[in-house]
Amino acid sequence: MLAVLLAIGTQTGLCQENLWWKTPTTSPEVNANNTVTFRLKAPKAVKVEVVGDFLKNGEKAEMTEGENGIWEYTTPTPLNPELYSYAFMMDGLKINDPSNVFISRDVVTMSNLFLIDGKESNLYKVQDVPHGSVNRVWYHSNKLGADRRLTIYTPAGYETNKQSYPVLYLLHGSGGDEDSWTTLGRAAQIMDNLIAQGKAKPMIVVMTNGNAALQATWGEAPAGFVTPTIELPKVTDGSFEDAFPEIVSFVDKAYRTIAKKQKRAIAGLSMGGFHSMQISKEYPAMFDYVGLFSASARFKGKGESHVYNNCEGKIRKQFAQKPSLYWIAIGKDDFLYEQNQQFRKFLDDNKCPYTYVESEGGHIWRNWRNYLSEFVPLLFK
């Protein structure tokens, strides 16, 4: 009996061994007026700064050292309701906030997260509404010669009804993967809330891996634990675009979809916007709704492919079939802004109708979440 009690006591001790840590300070602290205070205990540091997407154009905010080596910075003005990311720079070394357990990865960048409550950010929160499901599934690509992974959102009630649904294919940016839109983009929360509010039609959302040389997200593919990078082969050589109908075929067979052009949409951010533009003009009978979010709006990829041949002519043929919606959004400070204006000029010169949205800010997730929230209610009307 004593041995049993000793064993239980030992196991309990081991279970508790990681719970002894007490965070040295409160950070971040969202104040009553929606200013935010960041704190870091670093008594030996010489200089500490905070960086994040709540600051303009990659600026750094210098923190001030107070008692007990605690550095502090409070935003001078309230922040708008939004989901924000940040990190600290301590004597030139970028570190995460040890007092904040909420962290996300964007390619190789690790950032802490915090949310300012309000009407604009409510879509990103888990609300008391019916919830859809997120599953990770594998399909086989004959053209790419590998099993590949998809992340698929099905709306609330999918498992218990016999209804068929329209489909949105949602593509990530360079260095991202099939998990990016659910982890960084809050796609599942956005879909749940928009559908529950009656602002969006219930739909299936298929989030693909646009890296033709990578079977699944980093650490999940057979390649193992390799360092994420944006310098991957075959991202804009036409192979992903050429093989895309395999994904559509798999989804139509595996899920209860409405397999018609009028019930399919494709959208993506940055590189995913480039892919969306190329795929939609390559298969104009497949997608009736197209969304380009901060897209790399180029006619050519980095490789030679039939996909990129006569791109301008294919786009003209695509618009001759009168897609229901061609939606372009870009931030004023985005490094792809001028490229998007040139693409718009081509569309204007060729009398190709589209919807254009211009926002503040640059090439950041804050914009892409907003774009998704604005785009989805326009689908499948």
Salt bridges, closest charged atoms under 4 A:
GLU29 OE1 - ARG39 NH1 2.81
GLU49 OE2 - LYS47 NZ 3.78
GLU72 OE1 - ARG39 NE 2.99
GLU82 OE2 - ARG369 NH2 3.67
ASP117 OD1 - LYS125 NZ 2.79
ASP147 OD1 - HIS140 ND1 2.82
ASP177 OD2 - ARG105 NH2 3.26
GLU178 OE2 - ARG149 NE 2.76
ASP179 OD1 - ARG136 NE 3.00
ASP179 OD2 - ARG149 NH2 3.24
ASP192 OD2 - HIS131 ND1 3.24
GLU220 OE1 - ARG149 NH1 3.67
ASP242 OD2 - LYS143 NZ 3.31
ASP242 OD1 - HIS306 NE2 3.11
ASP252 OD2 - ARG264 NH2 2.91
GLU282 OE1 - LYS281 NZ 2.66
GLU282 OE2 - HIS306 ND1 3.71
GLU282 OE1 - LYS314 NZ 2.98
ASP334 OD2 - HIS363 ND1 2.75
ASP349 OD2 - LYS345 NZ 2.85
GLU360 OE2 - LYS332 NZ 3.01
